[in-house]
Amino acid sequence: IQYAITNKRKSLTLVHKGNIMKYTEGAFMKWGYELAKREFGAVEIDGGPWCKIPEGKPGAGLVIKDSIADITLQQILTRPTDFDVIATLNLNGDYLSDA
């Protein structure tokens, strides 16, 4: 999140497989949203879980969102502009770097 703020990026996507691996990758996703709210003052968009850093805070306008790894692997090829900064666990990162 700090990287995205420092580099004036528009969005950060938490890529995970939390629908299947709830206690590891699901926890990663939840932790990402909790960190965004606690450390950066992000607020939920339309009831969440996506959130945005509000005006008046460093990084205002940054959207923090999540995406299941399977669909991300397709969308990064078909709609790369939907992804600005990606935060993910090691295995998903390996897959994405090879896509």
Kinemage of the C-alpha trace (Angstrom):
@kinemage 1
@onewidth
@group {chain A} dominant
@subgroup {mainchain}
@vectorlist {calphas} color= white
{ca ile a 1} P 0.000 0.000 0.000
{ca gln a 2} L 2.803 2.375 0.878
{ca tyr a 3} L 4.467 1.654 -2.478
{ca ala a 4} L 1.229 2.507 -4.309
{ca ile a 5} L 0.857 5.751 -2.348
{ca thr a 6} L 4.492 6.805 -2.755
{ca asn a 7} L 4.350 6.167 -6.489
{ca lys a 8} L 0.937 7.839 -6.940
{ca arg a 9} L -0.753 4.735 -8.312
{ca lys a 10} L -4.530 4.480 -8.807
{ca ser a 11} L -5.244 1.011 -7.433
{ca leu a 12} L -3.812 -1.946 -5.566
{ca thr a 13} L -5.219 -5.425 -6.159
{ca leu a 14} L -4.887 -8.172 -3.544
{ca val a 15} L -4.674 -11.353 -5.627
{ca his a 16} L -5.542 -14.520 -3.717
{ca lys a 17} L -7.176 -17.937 -3.771
{ca gly a 18} L -9.190 -17.236 -0.618
{ca asn a 19} L -12.323 -18.907 -1.946
{ca ile a 20} L -10.534 -22.268 -1.506
{ca met a 21} L -7.649 -21.559 0.877
{ca lys a 22} L -9.603 -19.602 3.474
{ca tyr a 23} L -7.114 -19.773 6.349
{ca thr a 24} L -4.055 -18.725 4.364
{ca glu a 25} L -4.873 -16.790 1.226
{ca gly a 26} L -8.260 -15.708 2.575
{ca ala a 27} L -6.488 -14.374 5.653
{ca phe a 28} L -4.033 -12.515 3.389
{ca met a 29} L -6.932 -10.735 1.697
{ca lys a 30} L -8.582 -9.834 5.013
{ca trp a 31} L -5.269 -8.626 6.424
{ca gly a 32} L -4.754 -6.383 3.387
{ca tyr a 33} L -8.105 -4.679 3.880
{ca glu a 34} L -7.573 -4.386 7.643
{ca leu a 35} L -4.146 -2.831 7.100
{ca ala a 36} L -5.552 -0.351 4.576
{ca lys a 37} L -8.203 0.767 7.065
{ca arg a 38} L -6.042 0.793 10.194
{ca glu a 39} L -2.807 2.280 8.859
{ca phe a 40} L -4.013 4.380 5.932
{ca gly a 41} L -7.568 5.378 6.886
{ca ala a 42} L -9.239 3.623 3.949
{ca val a 43} L -13.032 3.438 3.960
{ca glu a 44} L -15.240 0.779 2.376
{ca ile a 45} L -16.807 1.472 -1.005
{ca asp a 46} L -20.523 0.628 -1.179
{ca gly a 47} L -20.391 -1.685 1.845
{ca gly a 48} L -17.028 -3.230 0.976
{ca pro a 49} L -14.887 -5.147 0.875
{ca trp a 50} L -13.215 -2.839 -1.664
{ca cys a 51} L -12.027 0.354 -0.041
{ca lys a 52} L -10.563 3.718 -0.919
{ca ile a 53} L -8.307 6.186 0.821
{ca pro a 54} L -10.430 9.319 1.361
{ca glu a 55} L -9.619 12.912 0.460
{ca gly a 56} L -7.358 14.667 2.932
{ca lys a 57} L -5.200 11.587 3.572
{ca pro a 58} L -1.892 10.709 1.900
{ca gly a 59} L -2.717 8.541 -1.101
{ca ala a 60} L -6.237 9.954 -1.445
{ca gly a 61} L -8.148 8.179 -4.186
{ca leu a 62} L -6.159 4.934 -4.042
{ca val a 63} L -8.570 2.012 -4.441
{ca ile a 64} L -7.723 -1.251 -2.654
{ca lys a 65} L -9.525 -4.210 -4.226
{ca asp a 66} L -9.165 -7.964 -4.447
{ca ser a 67} L -9.390 -10.591 -7.141
{ca ile a 68} L -9.395 -14.383 -7.185
{ca ala a 69} L -6.157 -15.664 -8.738
{ca asp a 70} L -7.875 -17.746 -11.458
{ca ile a 71} L -9.726 -14.835 -13.030
{ca thr a 72} L -6.785 -12.500 -12.499
{ca leu a 73} L -4.605 -14.717 -14.687
{ca gln a 74} L -7.110 -14.268 -17.515
{ca gln a 75} L -7.875 -10.599 -16.929
{ca ile a 76} L -4.241 -9.529 -16.715
{ca leu a 77} L -3.882 -10.705 -20.315
{ca thr a 78} L -7.207 -9.398 -21.634
{ca arg a 79} L -7.543 -6.206 -19.542
{ca pro a 80} L -4.100 -5.256 -18.217
{ca thr a 81} L -5.123 -1.641 -17.585
{ca asp a 82} L -7.436 -2.857 -14.788
{ca phe a 83} L -4.331 -3.654 -12.724
{ca asp a 84} L -1.955 -1.026 -11.413
{ca val a 85} L -0.175 -2.511 -8.370
{ca ile a 86} L -0.609 -6.176 -7.406
{ca ala a 87} L 0.031 -7.616 -3.947
{ca thr a 88} L -0.060 -11.395 -3.733
{ca leu a 89} L 1.530 -14.430 -2.175
{ca asn a 90} L 4.599 -16.083 -3.680
{ca leu a 91} L 3.001 -18.852 -5.779
{ca asn a 92} L 0.431 -16.523 -7.353
{ca gly a 93} L 3.229 -14.049 -8.034
{ca asp a 94} L 5.151 -16.755 -9.869
{ca tyr a 95} L 2.123 -17.520 -12.043
{ca leu a 96} L 1.513 -13.839 -12.785
{ca ser a 97} L 5.110 -13.138 -13.716
{ca asp a 98} L 4.968 -15.980 -16.244
{ca ala a 99} L 1.606 -14.921 -17.750
